[in-house]
């Protein structure tokens, strides 16, 4: 898996084939990218997966990039806790708009 360093993405016009927003509890989002034949998470300066705190922040950070496909995946830990059946092995990916609101 490739590490995309945020410092190398910031301010550069990058052509992204696939951008996946992974949504977690407490308004924490991680971003997984595919650029050409490289795929991996976006990392911060401390070499940790970079946390984003809103979908708007993600749109702003990648606004200078060309994104072919963007999706959001959400994983809730609460399904089994409230008696719902176990989750499927594959998460559902919903379309994610990269357009900034006006």
DSSP file (Angstrom, degrees, kcal/mol; ACC not computed):
  #  RESIDUE AA STRUCTURE BP1 BP2  ACC     N-H-->O    O-->H-N    N-H-->O    O-->H-N    TCO  KAPPA ALPHA  PHI   PSI    X-CA   Y-CA   Z-CA
    1    1 A X              0   0    0      0, 0.0     2,-0.2     0, 0.0    39,-0.2   0.000 360.0 360.0 360.0 135.6    0.0    0.0    0.0
    2    2 A X        -     0   0    0     37,-2.9     2,-0.6     1,-0.0    39,-0.4  -0.572 360.0-136.2 -85.9 147.4    1.3    3.4   -1.0
    3    3 A X        -     0   0    0     -2,-0.2     2,-0.8    37,-0.2    39,-0.2  -0.931  11.2-156.7-103.7 118.5    1.4    6.4    1.5
    4    4 A X  E     -a   42   0A   0     37,-2.7    39,-3.1    -2,-0.6     2,-0.4  -0.857  15.4-144.3 -92.4 112.3    0.2    9.6   -0.1
    5    5 A X  E >>  -a   43   0A   0     -2,-0.8     3,-1.4    37,-0.2     4,-1.0  -0.631   6.7-139.8 -80.0 129.6    1.8   12.4    2.0
    6    6 A X  H >> S+     0   0    0     37,-3.0     4,-2.9    -2,-0.4     3,-0.6   0.856 102.4  60.5 -56.8 -36.4   -0.5   15.4    2.4
    7    7 A X  H 34 S+     0   0    0     36,-0.3    -1,-0.3     1,-0.2    37,-0.1   0.779 105.4  48.7 -64.5 -25.5    2.4   17.7    2.0
    8    8 A X  H <4 S+     0   0    0     -3,-1.4    -1,-0.2     1,-0.1    -2,-0.2   0.684 116.5  42.0 -85.6 -19.1    3.0   16.3   -1.5
    9    9 A X  H X< S+     0   0    0     -4,-1.0     3,-2.3    -3,-0.6    -2,-0.2   0.826  88.1 103.5 -91.9 -38.5   -0.7   16.6   -2.5
   10   10 A X  T 3< S-     0   0    0     -4,-2.9     3,-0.1     1,-0.3    52,-0.1  -0.211  98.3  -2.4 -54.6 122.6   -1.4   20.1   -1.0
   11   11 A X  T 3  S+     0   0    0     50,-0.3     2,-0.4     1,-0.2    -1,-0.3   0.444 104.0 118.4  78.4   0.4   -1.5   22.7   -3.7
   12   12 A X    <   -     0   0    0     -3,-2.3     2,-1.2     1,-0.0    -1,-0.2  -0.807  69.8-122.5-102.8 142.5   -0.7   20.4   -6.6
   13   13 A X        +     0   0    0     -2,-0.4     2,-0.4    -3,-0.1    52,-0.2  -0.691  44.2 178.3 -81.7  97.6   -3.0   19.7   -9.5
   14   14 A X        -     0   0    0     -2,-1.2    52,-2.4    -5,-0.1     2,-0.8  -0.822  29.7-137.8-108.3 139.7   -3.3   15.9   -9.1
   15   15 A X  E     -c   66   0B   0     -2,-0.4     2,-0.5    50,-0.2    52,-0.2  -0.872  25.5-166.1 -97.1 110.0   -5.4   13.6  -11.3
   16   16 A X  E     -c   67   0B   0     50,-3.4    52,-2.9    -2,-0.8    53,-0.3  -0.852  16.0-167.4-103.3 124.6   -7.1   11.2   -8.9
   17   17 A X  E    S+     0   0B   0     17,-1.8    52,-0.6    -2,-0.5     2,-0.4   0.887  78.3  10.0 -75.1 -39.7   -8.7    8.1  -10.4
   18   18 A X  E     -cD  69  34B   0     16,-1.7    16,-2.2    50,-0.2     2,-0.5  -0.988  60.0-172.6-147.8 129.2  -10.5    7.1   -7.2
   19   19 A X  E     -cD  70  33B   0     50,-2.4    52,-2.3    -2,-0.4     2,-0.5  -0.990   8.8-169.0-124.8 122.8  -11.1    8.9   -3.9
   20   20 A X  E     -cD  71  32B   0     12,-3.2    12,-2.6    -2,-0.5     2,-0.6  -0.955   8.8-155.7-117.2 121.5  -12.7    7.1   -1.0
   21   21 A X  E     -cD  72  31B   0     50,-3.0    52,-3.1    -2,-0.5     2,-0.7  -0.852   9.2-156.7 -93.0 120.8  -13.9    8.9    2.1
   22   22 A X  E     -cD  73  30B   0      8,-3.2     8,-2.1    -2,-0.6     2,-0.4  -0.888  11.6-153.6-102.2 112.2  -14.0    6.5    5.1
   23   23 A X  E     +cD  74  29B   0     50,-3.4    52,-1.4    -2,-0.7     2,-0.2  -0.716  18.0 173.5 -94.0 130.6  -16.5    7.9    7.6
   24   24 A X  E  >  - D   0  28B   0      4,-2.7     4,-0.9    -2,-0.4     3,-0.4  -0.750  38.8 -73.6-125.4 173.2  -16.1    7.1   11.3
   25   25 A X  T  4 S+     0   0    0     -2,-0.2     3,-0.5    50,-0.2    -1,-0.2  -0.156 108.7  35.4 -62.7 161.8  -17.8    8.2   14.5
   26   26 A X  T  4 S-     0   0    0      1,-0.2    -1,-0.2    27,-0.0     0, 0.0   0.805 129.9 -68.4  63.6  34.1  -17.2   11.6   16.0
   27   27 A X  T  4 S+     0   0    0     -3,-0.4     2,-0.5     1,-0.2    -1,-0.2   0.891  90.2 147.8  55.2  45.9  -16.8   13.4   12.6
   28   28 A X  E  <  -D   24   0B   0     -4,-0.9    -4,-2.7    -3,-0.5     2,-0.4  -0.957  22.0-178.3-112.8 128.9  -13.6   11.7   11.7
   29   29 A X  E     -DE  23  52B   0     23,-2.5    23,-2.6    -2,-0.5     2,-0.3  -0.982   9.9-165.3-127.6 137.0  -12.9   11.0    8.1
   30   30 A X  E     -D   22   0B   0     -8,-2.1    -8,-3.2    -2,-0.4     2,-0.5  -0.878  15.8-138.8-114.5 154.0   -9.9    9.2    6.4
   31   31 A X  E     -D   21   0B   0     19,-0.4    11,-2.0    -2,-0.3     2,-0.4  -0.961  12.2-168.3-122.2 129.7   -9.2    9.4    2.7
   32   32 A X  E     -DF  20  41B   0    -12,-2.6   -12,-3.2    -2,-0.5     2,-0.3  -0.949  15.8-166.6-112.8 131.8   -8.0    6.5    0.5
   33   33 A X  E     -DF  19  40B   0      7,-3.2     7,-2.3    -2,-0.4     2,-0.4  -0.860  20.3-160.1-121.5 152.2   -6.7    7.4   -3.0
   34   34 A X  E     +DF  18  39B   0    -16,-2.2   -17,-1.8    -2,-0.3   -16,-1.7  -0.982  16.8 172.2-126.3 121.4   -5.9    5.6   -6.2
   35   35 A X  E >   - F   0  38B   0      3,-2.7     3,-2.0    -2,-0.4     2,-0.3  -0.959  65.7 -48.7-129.1 110.1   -3.6    7.6   -8.6
   36   36 A X  T 3  S-     0   0    0     -2,-0.5   -20,-0.0     1,-0.3   -19,-0.0  -0.478 124.2 -19.4  62.5-125.1   -2.5    5.5  -11.6
   37   37 A X  T 3  S+     0   0    0     -2,-0.3     2,-0.4    -3,-0.1    -1,-0.3   0.247 120.1  93.7 -99.1  13.3   -1.2    2.2  -10.2
   38   38 A X  E <   +F   35   0B   0     -3,-2.0    -3,-2.7   -37,-0.0     2,-0.4  -0.905  48.3 176.8-109.7 133.0   -0.7    3.5   -6.7
   39   39 A X  E     +F   34   0B   0     -2,-0.4   -37,-2.9    -5,-0.2     2,-0.3  -0.994  21.8 104.1-133.1 140.7   -3.3    3.1   -3.9
   40   40 A X  E     -F   33   0B   0     -7,-2.3    -7,-3.2    -2,-0.4   -37,-0.2  -0.971  59.2 -61.7 170.6 179.9   -3.2    4.1   -0.3
   41   41 A X  E     -F   32   0B   0    -39,-0.4   -37,-2.7    -2,-0.3     2,-0.5  -0.388  46.5-109.9 -82.8 159.9   -4.2    6.4    2.5
   42   42 A X  E     -a    4   0A   0    -11,-2.0     8,-2.9     8,-0.2     2,-0.3  -0.808  38.7-158.4 -88.4 130.1   -3.4   10.1    2.9
   43   43 A X  E     -aB   5  49A   0    -39,-3.1   -37,-3.0    -2,-0.5   -36,-0.3  -0.821   6.0-135.2-113.7 150.3   -0.9   10.6    5.7
   44   44 A X    >   -     0   0    0      4,-3.0     3,-1.6    -2,-0.3     6,-0.1  -0.186  42.5 -83.3 -90.1-172.7   -0.1   13.7    7.8
   45   45 A X  T 3  S+     0   0    0      1,-0.3    -1,-0.0     2,-0.1   -40,-0.0   0.737 127.1  58.2 -66.7 -23.6    3.4   15.1    8.7
   46   46 A X  T 3  S-     0   0    0      2,-0.1    -1,-0.3     3,-0.0     3,-0.1   0.255 119.0-108.5 -91.2  13.2    3.6   12.8   11.7
   47   47 A X  S <  S+     0   0    0     -3,-1.6     2,-0.3     1,-0.3    -2,-0.1   0.856  80.9 123.2  62.8  38.1    3.3    9.7    9.4
   48   48 A X  S    S-     0   0    0     -4,-0.0    -4,-3.0     3,-0.0    -1,-0.3  -0.907  77.9 -83.0-120.7 152.8   -0.2    8.9   10.6
   49   49 A X  B     -B   43   0A   0     -2,-0.3    -6,-0.3    -6,-0.2     2,-0.3  -0.357  57.0-112.0 -53.5 130.1   -3.4    8.6    8.5
   50   50 A X        -     0   0    0     -8,-2.9     2,-0.4   -19,-0.2   -19,-0.4  -0.494  27.6-142.1 -73.4 128.8   -4.6   12.2    8.1
   51   51 A X        -     0   0    0     -2,-0.3     2,-0.4   -21,-0.1   -21,-0.2  -0.761  12.3-165.5 -91.3 132.6   -7.8   13.0    9.9
   52   52 A X  B     -E   29   0B   0    -23,-2.6   -23,-2.5    -2,-0.4     3,-0.1  -0.903   8.2-156.8-111.4 148.1  -10.4   15.2    8.2
   53   53 A X  S    S+     0   0    0     -2,-0.4     2,-0.3   -25,-0.2     3,-0.1   0.360  70.1  19.6-112.8   4.5  -13.2   16.6   10.4
   54   54 A X     >  -     0   0    0      1,-0.1     4,-1.5   -25,-0.1    -1,-0.2  -0.969  68.6-120.1-162.8 157.6  -15.8   17.4    7.8
   55   55 A X  H  > S+     0   0    0     -2,-0.3     4,-2.3     1,-0.2     5,-0.2   0.838 115.3  59.0 -68.6 -31.1  -16.8   16.5    4.3
   56   56 A X  H  > S+     0   0    0      1,-0.2     4,-2.5     2,-0.2    -1,-0.2   0.890 101.7  53.6 -63.0 -39.2  -16.4   20.2    3.4
   57   57 A X  H  > S+     0   0    0      2,-0.2     4,-2.6     1,-0.2    -1,-0.2   0.904 108.5  49.8 -61.9 -41.5  -12.8   20.1    4.5
   58   58 A X  H  X S+     0   0    0     -4,-1.5     4,-2.1     2,-0.2    -2,-0.2   0.935 110.6  49.6 -62.8 -45.9  -12.1   17.2    2.2
   59   59 A X  H  < S+     0   0    0     -4,-2.3    -2,-0.2     1,-0.2    -1,-0.2   0.906 113.4  46.6 -60.1 -41.7  -13.8   19.0   -0.7
   60   60 A X  H >< S+     0   0    0     -4,-2.5     3,-1.2     1,-0.2     4,-0.3   0.929 110.8  51.0 -66.2 -45.4  -11.7   22.1    0.0
   61   61 A X  H 3< S+     0   0    0     -4,-2.6   -50,-0.3     1,-0.3     3,-0.3   0.864 120.2  35.1 -61.9 -37.2   -8.4   20.2    0.3
   62   62 A X  T >< S+     0   0    0     -4,-2.1     3,-1.6    -5,-0.2    -1,-0.3   0.217  84.8 108.2-102.3  14.5   -8.9   18.3   -3.0
   63   63 A X  T <  S+     0   0    0     -3,-1.2    -1,-0.2     1,-0.3    -2,-0.1   0.777  77.9  53.4 -64.6 -26.5  -10.6   21.2   -4.9
   64   64 A X  T 3  S+     0   0    0     -3,-0.3    -1,-0.3    -4,-0.3     2,-0.2   0.479  98.9  84.8 -85.5  -2.7   -7.5   21.8   -7.0
   65   65 A X  S <  S-     0   0    0     -3,-1.6     2,-0.6   -52,-0.2   -50,-0.2  -0.626  78.7-125.0 -98.6 156.7   -7.5   18.1   -8.1
   66   66 A X  E     -c   15   0B   0    -52,-2.4   -50,-3.4    -2,-0.2     2,-0.6  -0.917  28.6-166.3 -98.8 119.4   -9.4   16.3  -10.8
   67   67 A X  E     -c   16   0B   0     -2,-0.6   -50,-0.2   -52,-0.2     3,-0.2  -0.934  14.0-171.1-113.9 118.9  -11.3   13.4   -9.3
   68   68 A X  E    S+     0   0B   0    -52,-2.9     2,-0.4    -2,-0.6   -50,-0.2   0.921  77.0   7.5 -73.2 -45.5  -12.7   10.8  -11.6
   69   69 A X  E     -c   18   0B   0    -52,-0.6   -50,-2.4   -53,-0.3     2,-0.4  -0.997  64.4-175.7-142.2 134.0  -14.7    8.9   -9.0
   70   70 A X  E     +c   19   0B   0     -2,-0.4    26,-2.3   -52,-0.2     2,-0.3  -0.997   8.8 171.1-131.8 135.4  -15.5    9.7   -5.4
   71   71 A X  E     -cG  20  95B   0    -52,-2.3   -50,-3.0    -2,-0.4     2,-0.4  -0.921  22.5-139.2-136.1 161.5  -17.3    7.5   -2.9
   72   72 A X  E     -cG  21  94B   0     22,-2.8    22,-2.6    -2,-0.3     2,-0.4  -0.989  13.1-165.8-123.1 134.9  -18.1    7.5    0.9
   73   73 A X  E     -cG  22  93B   0    -52,-3.1   -50,-3.4    -2,-0.4     2,-0.4  -0.965   4.1-165.1-117.8 136.6  -18.0    4.4    3.0
   74   74 A X  E     -c   23   0B   0     18,-0.6     2,-0.5    -2,-0.4    18,-0.3  -0.980   4.6-169.1-124.4 131.3  -19.5    4.4    6.5
   75   75 A X        -     0   0    0    -52,-1.4     2,-0.5    -2,-0.4   -50,-0.2  -0.959   7.0-165.0-122.3 113.4  -18.9    1.7    9.1
   76   76 A X    >   -     0   0    0     -2,-0.5     3,-0.5     1,-0.1   -52,-0.0  -0.837  14.1-160.1-100.0 130.8  -21.1    1.8   12.2
   77   77 A X  T 3  S+     0   0    0     -2,-0.5     4,-0.4     1,-0.2     3,-0.1   0.473  82.2  74.3 -81.6   0.0  -20.1   -0.3   15.2
   78   78 A X  T 3>  +     0   0    0      1,-0.2     4,-1.6     2,-0.1     6,-0.3   0.624  66.3  86.5 -94.0 -13.7  -23.6   -0.1   16.6
   79   79 A X  T X4>S+     0   0    0     -3,-0.5     5,-2.4     1,-0.2     3,-0.7   0.942  98.4  36.7 -53.6 -55.8  -25.5   -2.6   14.3
   80   80 A X  G >45S+     0   0    0      1,-0.2     3,-1.2     3,-0.2    -1,-0.2   0.807 111.1  62.9 -69.5 -28.1  -24.8   -5.7   16.3
   81   81 A X  G 345S+     0   0    0     -4,-0.4    -1,-0.2     1,-0.3    -2,-0.2   0.805 106.9  43.5 -66.4 -28.2  -25.0   -3.8   19.6
   82   82 A X  G <<5S-     0   0    0     -4,-1.6    -1,-0.3    -3,-0.7    -2,-0.2   0.195 126.7 -94.8-105.2  16.4  -28.7   -3.0   19.0
   83   83 A X  T < 5S+     0   0    0     -3,-1.2    -3,-0.2     1,-0.3    -2,-0.1   0.519  76.4 141.4  90.0   4.9  -29.6   -6.5   17.7
   84   84 A X      < -     0   0    0     -5,-2.4    -1,-0.3    -6,-0.3     3,-0.1  -0.423  61.4 -90.7 -73.7 156.7  -29.2   -6.0   14.0
   85   85 A X        -     0   0    0      1,-0.1    -1,-0.1    -2,-0.1     3,-0.1  -0.236  56.4 -80.2 -63.7 158.3  -27.7   -8.9   12.0
   86   86 A X        -     0   0    0      1,-0.1    -1,-0.1    -6,-0.1     0, 0.0  -0.217  56.8 -99.1 -56.6 150.1  -23.9   -9.0   11.5
   87   87 A X        -     0   0    0      1,-0.1    -1,-0.1    -3,-0.1     4,-0.1  -0.252  37.1-102.8 -69.1 156.2  -22.7   -6.7    8.8
   88   88 A X        -     0   0    0      2,-0.2    -1,-0.1     1,-0.1     0, 0.0  -0.369  32.5-111.2 -71.8 162.2  -21.8   -8.0    5.3
   89   89 A X  S    S+     0   0    0     -2,-0.1     2,-0.5     1,-0.1    -1,-0.1   0.752 102.7  59.5 -67.1 -23.8  -18.1   -8.5    4.6
   90   90 A X  S    S-     0   0    0      0, 0.0    -2,-0.2     0, 0.0     2,-0.1  -0.915  81.2-134.2-114.1 131.3  -18.3   -5.6    2.1
   91   91 A X        -     0   0    0     -2,-0.5     2,-0.4     1,-0.1   -16,-0.1  -0.448  26.8-109.7 -76.8 153.0  -19.2   -2.0    3.0
   92   92 A X        -     0   0    0    -18,-0.3   -18,-0.6    -2,-0.1     2,-0.6  -0.681  27.4-147.6 -82.1 135.4  -21.6   -0.1    0.8
   93   93 A X  E     -G   73   0B   0     -2,-0.4     2,-0.3   -20,-0.1   -20,-0.2  -0.925  12.2-163.7-106.9 121.7  -20.0    2.7   -1.2
   94   94 A X  E     -G   72   0B   0    -22,-2.6   -22,-2.8    -2,-0.6    -2,-0.0  -0.801  31.8 -96.5-102.5 144.8  -22.2    5.8   -1.8
   95   95 A X  E     -G   71   0B   0     -2,-0.3     2,-0.5   -24,-0.2   -24,-0.3  -0.294  37.8-155.8 -57.6 143.3  -21.4    8.4   -4.4
   96   96 A X        -     0   0    0    -26,-2.3     2,-0.3   -77,-0.1   -26,-0.2  -0.982   8.8-137.2-127.7 119.0  -19.6   11.4   -2.9
   97   97 A X        -     0   0    0     -2,-0.5   -38,-0.1     1,-0.1   -26,-0.0  -0.587   9.3-164.6 -78.1 131.3  -19.8   14.8   -4.6
   98   98 A X        +     0   0    0     -2,-0.3     2,-0.3   -31,-0.1    -1,-0.1   0.389  53.0 116.8 -93.2   2.9  -16.6   16.7   -4.8
   99   99 A X        -     0   0    0      1,-0.1     2,-0.2     3,-0.0   -40,-0.1  -0.538  65.3-129.0 -75.4 133.5  -18.3   20.0   -5.7
  100  100 A X        -     0   0    0     -2,-0.3    -2,-0.1   -41,-0.1    -1,-0.1  -0.576  29.4-108.6 -75.5 141.8  -17.9   22.8   -3.2
  101  101 A X              0   0    0     -2,-0.2    -1,-0.1     1,-0.1     0, 0.0  -0.367 360.0 360.0 -68.0 153.6  -21.2   24.4   -2.1
  102  102 A X              0   0    0     -3,-0.0    -1,-0.1    -2,-0.0    -2,-0.0   0.468 360.0 360.0 -77.5 360.0  -21.8   27.9   -3.4
